[in-house]
């Protein structure tokens, strides 16, 4: 599986494309639907579903446009894209992360960023839940690459060593 990122929307949300052959899942289509559609068409990708890490507008604003154009729904794990959905409340009540064991990668949304963590002071956030969720994520293999909802990617090993919130 290949993963590609583009930034979309006013808050520079990371929109990811998970690609297997010519099949693709979009993760957190947070705005700028034409930009997402152009990426799909320029790379001759067939969009077969979407994943959302949480329901904040900056992560879902292009979802209706994509769903209407491609007639897609939420992606359910199968042989093509196999993953575990991890409930990680704290940033929001509905926050989840997606772990792809075979590829050792995790999409962390706004729960965990490179060397920092998500906010818990917004509506639906809960600091205690966030730290419980972070503790859960730290149990995954250290070599796991993380792909957050904003900013740069990292690894769990780097976060365990350099993220002051996890010390």
C-alpha positions as CSV (number, residue, x, y, z in Angstrom):
1,X,0.0,0.0,0.0
2,X,1.1,3.5,-0.8
3,X,0.1,6.6,1.1
4,X,0.0,10.1,-0.3
5,X,-0.9,13.4,1.4
6,X,-2.3,16.7,0.3
7,X,-3.2,19.7,2.5
8,X,-6.7,21.0,2.2
9,X,-8.8,23.7,3.7
10,X,-8.1,26.8,5.7
11,X,-6.6,24.8,8.6
12,X,-4.2,22.8,6.3
13,X,-5.8,19.5,7.1
14,X,-3.9,16.4,5.9
15,X,-6.1,14.5,3.4
16,X,-4.6,11.1,2.8
17,X,-4.9,8.8,-0.2
18,X,-4.4,5.1,0.6
19,X,-3.6,3.4,-2.7
20,X,-3.5,-0.2,-3.7
21,X,-2.9,-0.7,-7.5
22,X,-5.5,1.8,-8.9
23,X,-7.9,1.5,-6.0
24,X,-8.0,4.3,-3.4
25,X,-9.5,5.3,0.0
26,X,-9.5,8.9,0.9
27,X,-9.0,9.8,4.6
28,X,-10.3,13.1,6.1
29,X,-11.4,15.0,3.0
30,X,-11.4,18.3,4.8
31,X,-12.2,20.7,2.0
32,X,-11.3,21.7,-1.5
33,X,-13.2,18.9,-3.2
34,X,-11.9,19.9,-6.7
35,X,-8.3,19.5,-5.5
36,X,-9.1,16.0,-4.2
37,X,-10.9,15.1,-7.4
38,X,-8.0,16.4,-9.5
39,X,-5.6,14.2,-7.6
40,X,-7.7,11.2,-8.1
41,X,-8.3,11.8,-11.8
42,X,-4.6,12.9,-12.5
43,X,-3.5,9.6,-11.0
44,X,-6.2,7.5,-12.6
45,X,-7.4,6.3,-9.2
46,X,-10.7,4.6,-8.5
47,X,-12.1,6.0,-5.2
48,X,-13.8,3.1,-3.4
49,X,-14.5,4.6,0.0
50,X,-13.5,7.0,2.7
51,X,-12.3,7.0,6.4
52,X,-12.9,9.8,8.8
53,X,-10.8,10.2,12.0
54,X,-13.4,12.6,13.6
55,X,-16.3,14.8,12.6
56,X,-14.8,18.3,12.9
57,X,-15.6,20.3,9.7
58,X,-11.9,20.7,8.8
59,X,-11.8,16.9,8.3
60,X,-15.1,16.3,6.5
61,X,-16.1,19.4,4.4
62,X,-15.5,17.7,1.0
63,X,-17.2,14.5,2.0
64,X,-20.6,15.2,0.5
65,X,-19.1,16.3,-2.8
66,X,-17.0,13.2,-3.0
67,X,-19.8,10.9,-2.0
68,X,-22.2,12.4,-4.6
69,X,-19.6,12.3,-7.4
70,X,-18.3,8.8,-6.7
71,X,-21.2,7.2,-5.0
72,X,-19.0,6.0,-2.1
73,X,-19.6,5.3,1.6
74,X,-17.4,4.5,4.6
75,X,-14.8,2.0,3.8
76,X,-15.0,-1.4,5.6
77,X,-11.8,-3.3,6.0
78,X,-11.3,-6.2,3.6
79,X,-8.5,-8.0,1.8
80,X,-7.5,-5.0,-0.2
81,X,-7.1,-2.6,2.8
82,X,-7.0,-4.3,6.1
83,X,-6.9,-2.2,9.3
84,X,-8.0,-1.9,12.9
85,X,-10.2,0.9,14.0
86,X,-9.0,2.2,17.4
87,X,-11.5,4.3,19.4
88,X,-9.5,7.3,20.8
89,X,-11.8,9.8,22.4
90,X,-10.4,12.9,23.9
91,X,-10.0,15.4,21.0
92,X,-13.6,14.6,20.3
93,X,-16.0,11.9,21.6
94,X,-16.0,10.2,18.1
95,X,-12.2,10.3,17.5
96,X,-10.7,7.1,16.0
97,X,-7.3,6.1,14.7
98,X,-6.7,3.5,12.0
99,X,-3.9,1.0,12.3
100,X,-2.6,-0.9,9.3
101,X,-0.6,-3.7,10.8
102,X,0.9,-5.1,7.6
103,X,2.2,-1.6,6.6
104,X,3.1,-0.5,10.2
105,X,1.3,2.7,9.8
106,X,-1.4,4.6,11.8
107,X,-3.6,7.5,10.9
108,X,-4.0,9.4,14.1
109,X,-6.2,12.3,13.1
110,X,-6.1,15.0,15.8
111,X,-5.3,12.7,18.6
112,X,-1.5,12.5,18.2
113,X,0.8,14.8,16.2
114,X,4.5,14.9,15.6
115,X,5.9,15.8,19.1
116,X,2.6,17.1,20.4
117,X,-1.0,16.0,21.0
118,X,-4.5,17.1,20.0
119,X,-6.6,19.7,21.9
120,X,-9.1,18.5,24.4
121,X,-10.6,21.9,25.2
122,X,-13.1,22.1,22.3
123,X,-16.7,20.9,22.4
124,X,-16.7,17.1,23.0
125,X,-13.1,17.1,24.1
126,X,-12.0,15.5,27.4
127,X,-8.4,15.7,28.7
128,X,-8.6,12.5,30.7
129,X,-10.0,10.5,27.8
130,X,-7.3,12.0,25.5
131,X,-4.5,10.8,27.8
132,X,-6.1,7.3,28.1
133,X,-6.2,7.2,24.3
134,X,-2.6,8.2,24.0
135,X,-1.6,5.5,26.4
136,X,-3.5,3.0,24.3
137,X,-1.6,4.2,21.1
138,X,1.8,3.8,22.8
139,X,1.2,0.1,23.2
140,X,1.5,-0.3,19.4
141,X,4.9,-1.2,17.8
142,X,7.5,1.6,18.1
143,X,8.4,1.3,14.4
144,X,4.8,2.3,13.4
145,X,4.7,5.4,11.3
146,X,2.1,7.9,12.3
147,X,0.2,10.2,9.9
148,X,-1.6,12.9,11.8
149,X,-4.5,15.2,10.8
150,X,-2.2,18.2,10.5
151,X,1.6,18.7,10.1
152,X,4.3,16.2,9.5
153,X,4.4,12.4,9.9
154,X,6.5,10.7,12.6
155,X,6.9,7.3,14.3
156,X,5.7,6.1,17.6
157,X,9.4,5.6,18.5
158,X,10.0,9.3,18.0
159,X,6.9,10.2,19.9
160,X,7.9,8.0,22.9
161,X,11.3,9.7,23.0
162,X,10.5,13.4,22.1
163,X,6.9,14.1,22.8
164,X,6.8,15.9,26.1
165,X,3.1,15.0,26.6
166,X,4.0,11.3,26.6
167,X,6.7,11.5,29.2
